[in-house]
Amino acid sequence: MQIANAGNSDRRRFSAQALQLAQMLHDWDPIGVYGGDDPNPSPDEYDDLVSPILTALRANPDPTSLARQLRAVLSSDYGLSDVVNIDEFAERVVAWSNAKWDESNP
């Protein structure tokens, strides 16, 4: 998984699914942007992760595999060595992805 370039993280081009994932990333807030001192943090802080996560989900990873991929990208691109609740986030994302797939294929 690699961080998307800025052109791939334009919310105006996000699908409904991408917007839902962006909200999940916002709620998770792995670097603490939304609970910090900035009174007006950018709402798109994690949008560069949306496309890579959606791409990773196409391979139908288990939560452990997705968490491993997220750890690697957050370490290399965000400089984070210890990410809080990454396993729980990966579980939620995989469950969400599986539910979305089930809804689209009755």
PEWO-V632584 format. One record per pair of residues at least 6 apart in sequence whose ideal C-beta (glycine too) atoms are under 7 Angstrom apart, sorted by the first residue. I is the first residue (numbers start at 1). J is the second residue. D is the distance in Angstrom with one decimal. If there is no record, write none. Layout:
i:I j:J d:D
i:I j:J d:D
This chain:
i:1 j:52 d:4.6
i:1 j:56 d:5.2
i:1 j:69 d:4.3
i:1 j:72 d:6.8
i:1 j:73 d:4.9
i:2 j:52 d:5.9
i:2 j:73 d:6.8
i:3 j:48 d:4.9
i:3 j:49 d:6.8
i:3 j:52 d:6.3
i:3 j:73 d:6.1
i:3 j:77 d:4.5
i:4 j:48 d:5.0
i:4 j:51 d:4.1
i:4 j:52 d:5.7
i:8 j:51 d:4.8
i:9 j:44 d:6.9
i:9 j:47 d:3.9
i:9 j:48 d:4.4
i:9 j:50 d:6.5
i:9 j:51 d:6.8
i:11 j:44 d:6.0
i:11 j:47 d:6.3
i:14 j:22 d:6.6
i:14 j:50 d:6.9
i:17 j:100 d:6.2
i:18 j:50 d:5.1
i:18 j:54 d:6.4
i:21 j:50 d:5.2
i:21 j:53 d:6.1
i:21 j:54 d:6.5
i:22 j:46 d:6.9
i:22 j:47 d:5.6
i:22 j:50 d:5.3
i:24 j:92 d:6.7
i:24 j:93 d:6.5
i:24 j:96 d:6.9
i:25 j:46 d:3.8
i:25 j:49 d:5.8
i:25 j:50 d:7.0
i:26 j:34 d:6.7
i:26 j:43 d:6.9
i:26 j:46 d:6.4
i:28 j:85 d:6.8
i:28 j:89 d:4.8
i:29 j:35 d:6.5
i:30 j:74 d:6.4
i:30 j:80 d:6.7
i:30 j:83 d:5.1
i:30 j:84 d:6.8
i:31 j:78 d:6.3
i:31 j:80 d:6.6
i:33 j:41 d:4.8
i:33 j:45 d:4.7
i:34 j:41 d:5.6
i:52 j:73 d:6.7
i:53 j:93 d:6.6
i:56 j:66 d:6.2
i:56 j:69 d:5.6
i:57 j:97 d:4.5
i:61 j:94 d:6.8
i:62 j:94 d:6.8
i:63 j:87 d:6.8
i:63 j:90 d:4.4
i:63 j:91 d:4.3
i:63 j:94 d:4.8
i:66 j:90 d:4.2
i:66 j:93 d:6.4
i:66 j:94 d:5.8
i:67 j:86 d:5.1
i:67 j:87 d:5.0
i:67 j:90 d:3.8
i:70 j:86 d:5.7
i:70 j:90 d:6.2
i:71 j:83 d:6.3
i:71 j:86 d:6.1
i:74 j:80 d:4.5
i:74 j:83 d:5.3
i:75 j:81 d:6.0
